[in-house]
Amino acid sequence: MNYDCIEITKNDLRAKILERFRNSQHPGEANIVCGDFGDDDAERAAFRKSYFNKHWLEVSDETVKIRNEIAYFSSEGLAFYLPKLLLILLDHADDAAFNIAIDSILFALTVPKKSDRWRMDAFSPLDLSQKNVVAAVLHFYAHESSRDHQVLGAEEAFNSYWKQFI
């Protein structure tokens, strides 16, 4: 087991996210959102526009809070914006205004026992050090948040896939 991310502070985790994901390659604008949608899908179009032409380092916390439909990401989009989502977990663990976004993030990080191609396509390209930091953030969140249902969500996500990378 690799415990380098378990007993560390929030600031240490932030630094590890920045270090391990800094060089992530943008998947291309056409690959951010899943599905082929037209103008009639205003919500999905607004989601795409919010993330369009932005590196994960440039996306504001407010954007994630307002445009929290994480399931709209393609697997490539989820993988690319994952570090921003991890920072949201760290920075807004007890911020009620981020409840819906955090619920969506924890759901996206929970891998069901039955095969889930969307999640596995997103997570399989991550290297071990990146998977380690995802596991560490979930572990940290589960122990630091005061919101019971989200603690359970973080524990479920951690146990569903990520604990093997600690």
Secondary structure, 3 states (H helix, E strand, C coil): CCCCCCCCCHHHHHHHHHHHHCCCCCCCHHHCECCCCCCCCHHHHHHHHHHCCCCHHHCCHHHHHHCCCHHHECHHHHHHHHHHHHHHHHHCCCCHHHHHHHHHHHHHHCCCCCCCHHHHHHHCCCCHHHHHHHHHHHHHHHHHCCCHHHHHHHHHHHHHCHHHHC
